Amino acid sequence: MYIPKKVVVDLTKFRALMGCNLTEEKARYIWGKNSVKNSDISFGKEQTNEYVDSKIELAKKNVKFLCVGNVVKFIGVSGSVAAGFAKEEDDIDVFVVVKNDTAWIYRALLVFKNIFHHRIRTKWDGERVKDKFCLNLICEERDVVFEDDMFNFHELMYLVPIFNEKYLNYVYSRNVWLREIYGVKGELMVNRVSVSKRMNVFFKICILN
């Protein structure tokens, strides 16, 4: 399968707005090594950003903090850190998927936990958000289907998994437009995980009581 040239051009322009390149390595991840090999497209050089690596490492160290209530299915770093243009003073955007019917419980547990640890950004922090976690998207498993636009395409392709990496393929598989419109390689669209259909018994008991 050949790389859809218009998609590459659009993605390159989109990343240029952030001051970032589309590298050959990322193109191979999205469309496959053979597609890149047979392409006449020129890709940008790998860019280094000391803050990106340190913030991703910090996120990995805090996975246990973010995994509360036995309801988390996936956690990925998104936003400026994942895209590669983070600044020292930036927070860390996080995308979280939880079991169906548990999003509000998860939020409540995190709010309570954050009272004692204050690792999640709040409105009272003002501009003092360096290295705090911004939960820019918490969704349940049934809600991982997104609009088919360039912003979401970029966000999904540049997500950095820090918990349950293989679940990302399930997210991809639910968004068939990644393959149909943007030509993403079939390997990324193969789901290898089971999806929860029922709420955790513990939380059912809590709600009933």
Secondary structure, 3 states (H helix, E strand, C coil): CCCCHHHHHHHHHHHHCCCCCCEHHHHHHHHCHHHHHCCCCCCECCCCCHHHHHHHHHHHHCHHHHCCCCCEEEEEECHHHHHCCCCCCCCEEEEEEECCCCHHHHHHHHHHHHHHHCCECCHHHCCCCCCCEEEEEEEEHHHCCCCCCHHHHHHHHHCEEEECCCHHHHHHHHCCHHHHCCCCCHHHHCCCCCCCCCCCHHHHHHHHC
